[in-house]
Amino acid sequence: MRFTDLKDRLPTLPEALAPLGALAFNLWWSWDAEATALFGGLDPMGWERVRHNPVALLQDLGADRLSALAEDATFVAQVRSIQSRFEAYLHATNTWAQEHAPSLAPGGQGGVAYLSMEFGLHESLRIYSGGLGVLAGDHVRSASDLGLELVGVGLLYRQGYFRQLIDDGDQVTAFPKADFNRLPVRQVFNDDGTPLRIEVPHGNHSYTAQVFQLDVGRVRLLLLDADHEGNPFDHRFFTQQLYGGDGRTRVAQEVLLGVGGVRAIRAMGLRPAVFHLNEGHCAFAPVELLRERVLQGEPLGAAAEAVKRQVVFTTHTPVPAGHDRFSYYTVEEALGGYREKLGWPQGTIMDMGRVRPTDIHEPLCMTVLALKLSRSTNGVSALHGAVSREMWKDLFPLVLDTAQVPIGHVTNGVHPLFWMGPELRALFDDRLPGWRRRLSDLAYWEESFSEVSDEDLWSVHNAQKARLAQLVSTRCRGAHLDEHALTLGFARRFAPYKRANLLFTEPDRLEALLDHDMPVRLLVSGKAHPQDLHGQALLGEILRFTRDGRFRDRVIFLEEYDMILGRALTQGCDVWLNTPRRPREASGTSGQKAALNGVLNASILDGWWPEAYDGTNGWAIGEAREYATVEEQDAADAESLYQILEHELRPLFFRRDEQGIPRGWVEKMRRSIITCLPVFNTHRMVEDYVTGIYLG
């Protein structure tokens, strides 16, 4: 295989700056603070304009600027230092995987294929919408750091998820098109120079998808693109928008991801030992693995058992309505010809995705399809595992005890180096030598964190808060964040169950919190899917509060919630609010990002928080119990939230010593980092997948 030549995508770089090309085309730089600062320093204003995309930045730099940099001995030495560290990283042999899972390390037995509908790898790559994709991005980053042989598979969306604009209090959606020539992706070509194209079934015919490769440290990500001139116009739309279109478009995208993904892996000459399905969108992948075996002469039943031994599945959805379901006609329209070529009777694929195969009216559920064709299924927190066992117990009629339903859990985490503020990273580098090699060592953090003083921790937090305040003024013209106020952050998808309006249920009480000699400020951000009318109404309700004179400049809405804003908020707020209607939150990784930065969580006991909360590291809103009605639950949780803010949170924040430091607050920050960083990170998470599932 051949790839797009970097020389065709970048200007001619002076020899001294040649390493910048390879660095720009590998996302390793995005979690290396020195490399990030290097690119940002080339042209600070241009860096912001291209959304921190070094490929586009290098394309835009003039020859004079490049020549001047090549004459700067200090800059050239920095480039060489980073290049040396990058090369050492790529070729390291003393990795965690080599020591603990050599069969899944390079040179082992094929590694892991990780399929996902979205990947949140960087703000310049709009191929993600929210938590599922961001989790996938962190999974890939940690797999790289641990030395796991992993290939990611996804779709390269031309427009991706929508861009949010707020116009006179209403959400307006825009879909800017990406120019792939300005992204760090490289198209894959056959040895004869023709583009590698994968044949993908659709109805009684097929179309083709191009393959692009994105390098993420040691991991490669294969991204499929149907938007090329060789395809009919309606087929080209399959990789235009993430979660766009109707059910027919969605099933076509999931066929492309699953069937096309396996075929792309094969075309690249890869034979993974494990196929990891990140959510049910990927469930047509094991169907394609079945097809391979059936064409080799294996009976369908035996082939299914063999496929199950290769496939593992992670479910992220704790709500029945959130699982993709497709009618017989929709599935047949997409895969009828595929099924007929295999000689399978009508309904064969449908039955694989039904809880009750004898019910011809039951739609195909992608989660059921994945459950039936995998050897391991897990939720993404302990509570979510229990919810999933209850939800899918009918699939296992011989299991009488719901607790024994074969669905486990691996609690999600986040990638510390990507999400930690640069100021805090620098403090750790100074006070905790070797901390990067001890990310999951709880005893190390318990014993060593005393080396970080209250004064230093509070100073770093204020620096990160000041940086957030600057971003607020840039993103929201005319807005000013009072850095001395207690700042609450709430940023997530505007789904009704997340209850973004819980803090607004008593406006007078909220006003008293905001307009006080111990003032509170609230930063809100998030998108409502264009087809989610309830979510749009909820967003509109919040926007009306921001325009109310009582709350203007005290409740600030930040449009276009993206990874730039996500990092700044989880690094610079004082408190991270999470108010889902329990038990509807599968995990909730934004709170984990906040916790490792010392931003304190005030959260419903849902998702990951019941495993983390110990009374010293944040606050628990409400009770971990069932309610007779949602109205009763909402009222109880709202009262608990107000009580915590009024009587615990605010007084503790403003209780300062003679040095102006809130010692009690800083102690909670300290406990948040010590208890959460080493446990709720994706290094630990990927290690759990390897030892508990991949090698199982």
C-alpha positions in Angstrom: 0.0 0.0 0.0 1.0 3.6 -0.6 -0.1 6.8 1.0 -0.4 10.5 0.0 3.0 11.9 0.0 3.4 14.6 2.7 5.4 16.7 0.2 2.2 17.0 -1.9 0.3 18.5 1.1 2.8 20.8 2.7 5.0 23.7 1.4 8.6 23.0 0.9 10.1 23.1 4.4 13.7 24.2 5.1 15.8 21.1 5.9 16.1 22.2 9.6 12.3 22.2 9.9 11.6 19.0 7.9 10.6 17.1 11.1 7.6 19.4 11.4 5.9 17.6 8.5 5.9 14.2 10.2 4.9 15.7 13.5 1.9 17.5 12.0 0.6 14.3 10.5 0.6 12.4 13.7 -1.8 13.4 16.5 0.8 12.5 19.1 1.6 16.2 19.2 -1.9 16.9 20.6 -1.1 15.3 24.0 2.5 16.5 24.2 2.6 19.9 25.8 5.9 21.0 24.2 4.9 19.9 20.7 1.5 21.7 21.1 3.3 24.9 22.3 5.8 24.6 19.4 3.0 24.6 16.7 1.0 27.3 18.5 4.1 29.6 18.6 4.6 29.5 14.9 1.7 31.9 14.4 -0.6 32.3 17.5 -3.4 34.1 15.6 -3.2 31.6 12.7 -3.2 28.7 15.2 -6.6 29.9 16.6 -7.9 30.5 13.1 -7.2 26.9 11.9 -8.6 25.4 15.1 -5.2 24.2 16.3 -4.5 22.2 13.1 -0.8 22.1 12.3 -1.2 20.8 8.8 -3.4 23.8 7.8 -1.0 26.1 9.8 2.1 25.0 7.9 0.2 25.3 4.6 -0.6 28.9 5.5 2.8 30.0 6.7 4.7 32.1 4.3 8.2 31.2 3.0 9.7 34.2 4.8 8.4 33.0 8.1 9.6 29.5 7.5 13.1 30.7 6.5 13.3 32.9 9.6 12.4 30.0 11.9 15.0 27.8 10.2 17.6 30.5 11.1 16.5 30.5 14.8 18.9 28.2 16.5 16.8 27.9 19.7 13.7 27.0 17.7 15.6 24.4 15.6 17.0 22.8 18.7 13.5 22.6 20.1 12.3 20.9 16.9 15.1 18.4 17.1 14.4 17.6 20.8 10.7 17.0 20.1 11.5 14.9 17.0 13.9 12.8 19.1 11.3 12.2 21.7 8.6 11.4 19.1 10.8 8.9 17.4 11.7 7.2 20.7 8.0 7.0 21.5 7.1 5.4 18.2 9.8 2.7 18.4 9.8 2.0 22.1 9.8 -1.8 22.9 9.5 -1.6 26.7 5.8 -0.8 26.7 3.1 -2.0 29.0 1.6 -4.3 26.3 5.0 -5.9 25.6 5.3 -6.8 29.3 1.7 -7.7 30.1 0.0 -8.7 26.8 2.7 -9.6 24.3 0.2 -11.4 22.1 -1.6 -8.1 21.5 1.5 -6.1 21.1 3.2 -5.5 17.7 4.6 -8.8 16.5 2.0 -10.7 18.4 -1.2 -12.4 17.2 -2.9 -9.6 15.3 -3.9 -7.1 17.9 -7.3 -5.4 18.2 -9.7 -3.7 15.7 -11.7 -1.0 17.4 -14.8 0.2 15.5 -16.7 3.3 16.3 -19.2 5.5 14.6 -17.4 8.6 15.9 -13.9 9.5 17.1 -13.3 12.6 19.2 -9.6 12.9 18.6 -9.1 16.7 18.1 -11.2 19.8 17.6 -9.9 20.2 14.0 -11.4 16.8 13.0 -15.2 17.2 13.2 -15.9 13.4 13.2 -17.4 13.3 16.7 -20.5 14.6 18.4 -20.1 14.0 22.1 -19.2 11.5 24.8 -19.1 8.3 22.7 -16.6 9.8 20.3 -14.5 11.5 22.9 -14.3 8.2 24.8 -13.2 6.5 21.6 -10.5 9.1 21.1 -9.2 8.6 24.6 -9.3 4.8 24.1 -7.1 5.1 21.0 -4.6 7.5 22.7 -4.2 5.2 25.7 -3.8 2.2 23.5 -1.0 4.0 21.7 0.7 5.0 25.0 0.4 1.4 26.3 1.9 -0.1 23.1 -1.2 -2.1 22.2 -1.4 -3.1 18.5 -4.8 -1.5 17.7 -6.3 -0.3 14.5 -9.3 2.0 14.7 -12.0 2.0 12.1 -14.5 4.8 11.5 -16.1 7.1 8.9 -14.5 10.3 7.5 -17.4 12.7 7.4 -17.3 15.6 5.0 -19.5 17.8 7.2 -19.5 15.8 10.4 -21.6 17.0 13.3 -23.3 20.3 13.0 -21.8 23.7 14.0 -24.0 25.5 16.5 -24.8 29.2 16.2 -27.1 31.1 18.5 -29.3 33.7 16.7 -31.6 35.8 18.7 -32.1 33.1 21.3 -32.5 30.2 18.9 -30.1 27.5 17.9 -29.1 27.6 14.2 -27.2 24.7 12.7 -24.5 24.9 10.0 -22.6 22.1 8.3 -19.3 23.5 7.0 -17.5 21.1 4.6 -14.1 19.8 5.6 -11.2 20.1 3.1 -9.4 16.8 3.6 -6.2 18.3 2.0 -6.0 20.5 5.1 -6.4 17.6 7.6 -3.8 15.2 8.9 -5.3 12.3 7.0 -3.6 10.5 4.2 -5.4 8.6 1.4 -4.4 5.0 0.9 -3.5 3.9 -2.6 -2.8 0.5 -4.2 0.7 -0.3 -5.3 -0.2 0.7 -8.9 -1.1 4.2 -7.7 -4.9 3.9 -7.9 -7.0 4.7 -4.8 -7.8 1.8 -2.6 -11.6 1.4 -2.7 -13.7 -1.0 -0.7 -16.8 -2.6 -2.1 -19.8 -2.0 0.1 -23.2 -3.7 -0.4 -26.4 -1.6 -0.7 -29.6 -3.3 -1.8 -29.0 -5.4 -4.9 -25.9 -3.5 -5.9 -22.8 -2.1 -4.3 -20.8 1.1 -4.2 -17.2 1.9 -3.1 -15.6 3.7 -0.2 -12.1 5.2 -0.2 -9.8 4.6 2.7 -7.8 7.3 4.6 -5.3 6.7 7.4 -4.9 8.9 10.4 -1.9 8.3 12.7 -2.5 8.6 16.4 0.8 7.9 18.1 1.5 4.3 17.4 -2.1 3.5 16.4 -3.5 3.9 13.0 -7.1 4.8 12.3 -8.8 3.8 9.0 -11.5 6.2 7.9 -13.9 5.4 5.1 -15.2 8.0 2.6 -18.1 7.4 0.2 -18.1 11.0 -1.1 -16.2 10.5 -4.4 -17.1 10.8 -8.0 -17.4 7.1 -8.6 -20.5 6.8 -6.5 -24.1 7.9 -7.2 -25.0 11.2 -5.5 -27.3 9.7 -2.8 -24.6 7.2 -1.8 -22.1 10.0 -1.5 -24.3 11.4 1.3 -23.5 8.4 3.5 -20.4 10.1 4.8 -21.6 13.6 4.8 -23.1 14.1 8.2 -22.7 12.3 11.6 -26.1 11.2 12.8 -27.8 13.0 9.9 -30.5 11.9 7.6 -33.3 9.3 8.2 -33.3 5.6 9.2 -32.3 4.6 5.7 -29.2 6.8 5.8 -28.4 5.6 9.3 -28.5 1.9 8.4 -26.4 2.5 5.3 -23.8 4.3 7.4 -23.8 1.4 9.8 -23.4 -1.1 7.0 -20.5 1.0 5.7 -18.9 1.0 9.1 -19.4 -2.7 9.9 -19.2 -4.5 6.6 -16.9 -1.9 4.9 -14.8 -1.6 8.0 -14.0 -5.3 8.1 -13.2 -5.2 4.3 -10.9 -2.2 4.8 -9.0 -4.1 7.5 -8.6 -7.0 5.2 -7.5 -4.8 2.3 -4.8 -3.4 4.5 -3.5 -6.9 5.1 -4.5 -7.0 8.8 -5.8 -10.0 10.7 -6.9 -8.7 14.2 -7.4 -11.3 16.9 -10.1 -9.2 18.5 -12.9 -7.0 17.1 -14.1 -4.5 19.6 -17.5 -2.9 18.8 -17.9 0.5 20.5 -21.7 0.7 20.7 -24.2 -1.1 18.5 -23.6 1.0 15.4 -20.8 -1.4 14.6 -22.8 -4.6 14.8 -22.8 -5.4 11.1 -19.0 -6.1 11.4 -19.6 -9.6 12.9 -22.2 -10.2 10.2 -19.4 -9.6 7.7 -17.1 -11.9 9.7 -19.9 -14.5 9.4 -20.0 -14.1 5.7 -16.2 -14.7 5.4 -16.6 -18.0 7.2 -19.7 -19.1 5.4 -18.0 -18.5 2.0 -15.2 -20.8 3.2 -17.8 -23.6 3.7 -18.5 -23.4 7.4 -22.1 -24.0 8.5 -23.8 -20.9 9.7 -24.1 -22.1 13.3 -20.5 -23.1 13.6 -19.4 -19.9 11.9 -21.5 -17.9 14.4 -19.7 -19.6 17.3 -16.3 -18.9 15.8 -17.2 -15.3 15.2 -18.3 -14.8 18.7 -14.9 -15.9 20.0 -13.4 -12.9 18.1 -15.9 -10.2 19.0 -16.4 -8.1 22.2 -19.0 -5.4 22.6 -19.3 -2.2 24.7 -22.8 -0.8 25.1 -23.2 2.9 26.2 -26.9 3.4 26.2 -29.0 2.9 29.4 -32.3 3.8 27.8 -34.3 1.4 25.6 -35.3 4.1 23.1 -31.6 5.0 22.5 -30.7 1.8 20.7 -30.9 1.8 16.9 -33.8 -0.2 15.6 -34.6 -0.8 11.9 -37.6 -2.3 10.2 -37.5 -5.4 8.0 -37.9 -3.3 4.9 -35.1 -0.9 5.9 -32.7 -3.7 6.5 -33.7 -5.6 3.4 -33.4 -2.5 1.3 -29.8 -2.2 2.6 -28.7 -5.8 2.8 -31.2 -7.8 0.7 -28.7 -8.5 -2.1 -25.9 -9.3 0.4 -28.2 -11.8 2.1 -29.3 -13.5 -1.1 -25.7 -13.9 -2.3 -25.0 -16.0 0.8 -28.1 -18.1 0.2 -29.6 -17.0 3.5 -33.4 -17.1 3.8 -35.4 -13.9 4.3 -35.3 -12.9 7.9 -31.9 -14.5 8.7 -30.2 -11.2 9.5 -33.3 -9.8 11.1 -33.6 -12.7 13.5 -30.0 -12.2 14.7 -31.1 -8.7 15.9 -34.4 -9.7 17.5 -35.0 -10.6 21.1 -37.8 -12.9 19.9 -36.8 -14.3 16.5 -40.3 -15.7 16.0 -41.9 -12.2 16.1 -41.8 -11.1 12.5 -43.0 -7.6 13.5 -40.0 -7.0 15.9 -37.4 -4.7 14.3 -33.8 -5.4 14.2 -32.0 -3.9 17.2 -28.3 -3.2 16.6 -27.6 -3.8 20.3 -29.3 -7.2 20.2 -27.3 -8.1 17.1 -24.1 -7.2 18.9 -25.1 -9.0 22.0 -25.8 -12.2 20.1 -22.6 -12.1 18.0 -20.0 -11.3 20.8 -18.4 -13.4 23.5 -18.3 -10.4 26.0 -20.5 -7.5 26.6 -19.9 -4.7 29.1 -21.4 -1.4 30.2 -19.3 1.6 31.0 -19.8 1.9 34.8 -20.9 -0.4 37.6 -24.4 1.1 37.7 -24.7 1.0 34.0 -23.7 -2.7 33.9 -26.6 -3.4 36.4 -29.0 -1.3 34.3 -27.9 -3.2 31.2 -28.4 -6.6 32.8 -32.0 -5.6 33.7 -32.6 -4.1 30.2 -31.5 -7.2 28.3 -32.4 -10.1 30.6 -35.0 -11.3 28.2 -32.2 -12.3 25.8 -31.1 -14.8 28.4 -34.3 -16.7 29.5 -32.3 -19.5 31.1 -30.6 -17.1 33.5 -33.0 -16.8 36.4 -31.0 -14.3 38.5 -30.7 -10.9 36.7 -27.4 -10.4 38.5 -26.0 -13.3 36.6 -26.9 -12.0 33.1 -23.6 -12.0 31.2 -23.1 -8.3 30.9 -20.2 -6.9 33.0 -18.7 -3.4 33.2 -15.5 -1.6 32.5 -15.8 1.9 34.0 -14.8 4.6 31.5 -11.9 7.0 32.0 -10.2 9.9 30.3 -6.7 10.4 28.9 -4.9 12.6 31.5 -2.3 14.2 29.3 -4.9 15.3 26.7 -7.4 16.8 29.2 -5.1 18.1 32.0 -4.4 21.9 31.9 -0.9 22.8 30.9 -0.4 24.8 34.1 -1.2 21.7 36.2 1.0 19.5 34.1 3.9 21.8 34.6 3.3 21.8 38.3 3.3 18.0 38.4 6.5 17.9 36.3 8.2 20.1 38.8 6.9 18.6 42.1 6.1 14.9 41.1 9.0 13.6 38.9 7.9 10.4 37.2 4.2 11.0 37.6 3.5 10.3 33.9 4.7 6.7 34.4 2.5 6.3 37.5 -0.9 7.4 36.1 -2.8 4.4 37.5 -0.8 3.9 40.7 -3.2 5.0 43.4 -0.7 4.4 46.2 1.8 6.7 44.5 -0.7 9.6 44.4 -1.7 9.0 48.0 1.9 9.1 49.1 3.4 11.7 46.8 0.8 14.4 46.5 2.0 16.1 49.7 4.8 17.5 47.6 2.2 19.8 46.0 1.5 22.7 48.4 -1.9 24.3 48.8 -0.4 27.6 47.6 0.8 26.0 44.4 -2.4 24.1 43.7 -4.5 27.1 44.3 -2.2 29.3 42.2 -2.4 26.9 39.3 -6.1 26.6 39.5 -6.5 30.4 39.3 -4.2 30.5 36.3 -6.4 28.0 34.5 -9.5 29.9 35.6 -8.0 33.1 34.1 -7.4 31.3 30.9 -11.1 30.2 30.9 -12.2 33.8 31.5 -10.2 34.9 28.5 -11.9 32.3 26.3 -15.3 33.3 27.6 -14.7 36.9 26.6 -13.6 35.7 23.1 -16.4 33.2 22.6 -19.2 35.4 24.0 -18.8 39.0 23.0 -19.5 41.4 25.8 -19.4 38.7 28.4 -17.2 39.0 31.4 -16.5 36.2 33.8 -15.7 37.5 37.3 -12.7 35.4 38.3 -13.4 36.0 42.0 -16.8 34.4 41.8 -17.6 30.8 42.4 -17.9 29.4 38.9 -20.1 26.5 38.1 -19.8 24.7 34.8 -22.5 22.7 33.0 -21.7 21.5 29.5 -23.1 18.5 27.7 -25.6 17.4 25.1 -29.1 19.0 25.7 -31.0 15.7 26.1 -34.0 16.1 28.5 -32.8 13.4 30.9 -29.7 15.4 31.6 -31.9 18.1 33.1 -29.9 21.2 32.2 -32.8 23.2 33.7 -32.7 21.6 37.2 -30.9 24.7 38.7 -33.5 27.0 37.1 -36.6 25.4 38.8 -36.6 28.2 41.4 -35.5 31.4 39.6 -35.7 33.6 42.8 -33.5 31.2 44.7 -31.1 31.1 41.8 -31.0 34.9 41.6 -30.1 35.0 45.3 -27.2 32.7 44.7 -25.9 34.8 41.8 -26.5 38.3 43.3 -24.8 37.9 46.7 -21.7 39.2 48.5 -20.4 35.6 47.9 -21.3 35.6 44.1 -21.9 32.5 42.0 -21.6 32.4 38.2 -22.9 29.7 35.9 -21.3 28.8 32.5 -23.5 26.6 30.3 -22.8 25.0 26.9 -24.1 22.2 24.8 -25.9 21.3 21.6 -29.4 19.9 21.0 -29.7 17.6 18.0 -31.7 19.2 15.2 -34.2 16.4 15.3 -34.6 16.4 19.1 -37.5 18.8 19.7 -37.5 18.3 23.4 -33.8 19.0 23.6 -34.2 22.2 21.5 -37.0 23.4 23.8 -34.8 22.8 26.8 -32.0 24.8 25.2 -34.4 27.6 24.4 -35.5 27.7 28.0 -31.8 28.2 29.2 -31.2 30.8 26.5 -34.2 32.8 27.7 -32.7 32.9 31.2 -29.4 34.3 29.9 -31.4 37.2 28.3 -33.3 37.9 31.5 -32.0 41.0 33.2 -31.7 39.2 36.5 -29.3 36.7 35.1 -27.5 38.5 32.3 -23.7 38.2 32.7 -24.3 35.8 35.6 -25.6 32.9 33.6 -23.5 32.8 30.4 -24.2 30.4 27.5 -21.2 29.6 25.3 -22.1 28.5 21.8 -20.5 25.7 19.8 -19.5 23.3 22.5 -16.4 21.6 21.2 -13.2 20.1 22.5 -11.5 23.5 22.9 -14.3 24.6 25.1 -14.5 21.3 26.8 -10.9 21.4 27.9 -11.1 25.0 29.1 -14.3 24.4 31.1 -13.1 21.2 32.8 -9.7 22.9 33.6 -10.9 26.3 34.8 -14.3 26.1 36.5 -14.5 25.7 40.2 -17.4 23.2 40.2 -18.6 20.7 37.6 -22.4 20.2 37.7 -24.0 16.9 36.6 -27.7 16.5 37.0 -29.0 13.5 35.0 -32.2 11.7 36.0 -30.7 8.6 37.7 -30.0 6.0 36.4 -30.0 7.4 32.8 -26.3 8.4 32.7 -24.2 5.5 31.5 -20.9 7.1 32.6 -20.3 10.8 32.2 -16.7 11.4 31.4 -16.7 15.2 31.5 -16.8 14.9 35.3 -13.7 12.8 35.2 -11.9 15.4 33.2 -12.8 18.0 35.8 -11.8 15.8 38.7 -8.2 15.3 37.4 -7.9 19.1 37.1 -9.0 19.6 40.7 -12.4 20.9 39.6 -14.9 19.6 42.1 -17.9 17.5 41.1 -21.3 18.2 42.4 -23.2 15.4 40.8 -26.2 13.1 41.0 -25.1 9.6 42.1 -25.2 8.3 38.5 -22.8 6.9 36.0 -19.2 6.9 37.3 -19.8 9.1 40.3 -21.1 6.4 42.7 -17.7 4.6 42.3 -15.7 7.8 42.9 -17.6 9.8 45.5 -16.3 9.3 49.1 -17.5 12.4 50.9 -14.1 14.1 50.7 -13.7 14.7 47.0 -16.9 16.5 45.9 -20.7 16.5 46.6 -23.5 14.1 45.9 -26.8 15.6 44.8 -29.9 13.7 45.9 -30.1 10.1 47.0 -29.3 6.9 45.2 -32.8 5.5 45.3 -35.9 5.0 43.1 -38.8 7.5 43.1 -42.5 6.9 42.4 -42.6 9.7 39.7 -40.1 11.7 37.8 -41.8 14.9 39.2 -41.0 13.7 42.7 -37.4 12.8 41.7 -36.9 16.2 40.0 -38.2 18.1 43.0 -36.1 16.2 45.5 -32.9 16.6 43.4 -33.5 20.3 42.8 -33.9 20.9 46.5 -30.8 18.9 47.3 -28.8 20.9 44.7 -29.9 24.3 46.1 -29.2 23.1 49.7 -25.7 22.1 48.7 -25.0 25.3 46.9 -26.3 27.5 49.6 -25.1 25.8 52.7 -22.0 23.8 51.7 -20.4 24.7 48.5 -20.5 28.5 48.5 -19.5 29.0 52.2 -16.5 26.6 51.8 -15.3 28.4 48.7 -15.3 31.8 50.2 -13.9 30.8 53.6 -10.3 32.1 53.2 -7.3 32.4 55.5 -5.0 35.4 55.9 -3.3 34.4 52.6 -6.6 34.4 50.7 -6.6 30.6 50.3 -9.7 28.6 50.9 -7.9 25.7 52.7 -10.9 23.5 53.0 -11.7 23.9 49.4 -8.2 23.1 48.3 -8.2 20.0 50.4 -11.2 18.8 48.5 -9.4 19.6 45.2 -6.4 17.6 46.5 -8.7 14.6 47.3 -10.4 14.9 43.9 -7.1 14.5 42.1 -5.7 11.8 44.4 -8.9 9.6 44.3 -10.0 10.2 40.7 -6.9 10.7 38.4 -5.3 7.2 39.0 -8.6 5.4 38.8 -10.7 7.1 36.1 -8.2 7.3 33.3 -8.1 5.4 30.0 -4.8 3.8 30.7 -6.4 1.9 33.6 -9.5 1.4 31.4 -7.6 0.0 28.4 -5.6 -2.2 30.7 -8.9 -3.6 32.1 -10.1 -4.3 28.6 -6.9 -6.1 27.7 -6.6 -8.3 30.8 -10.3 -8.8 31.5 -11.8 -9.0 28.0 -9.4 -9.0 25.0 -7.3 -11.8 26.4 -10.4 -13.6 27.8 
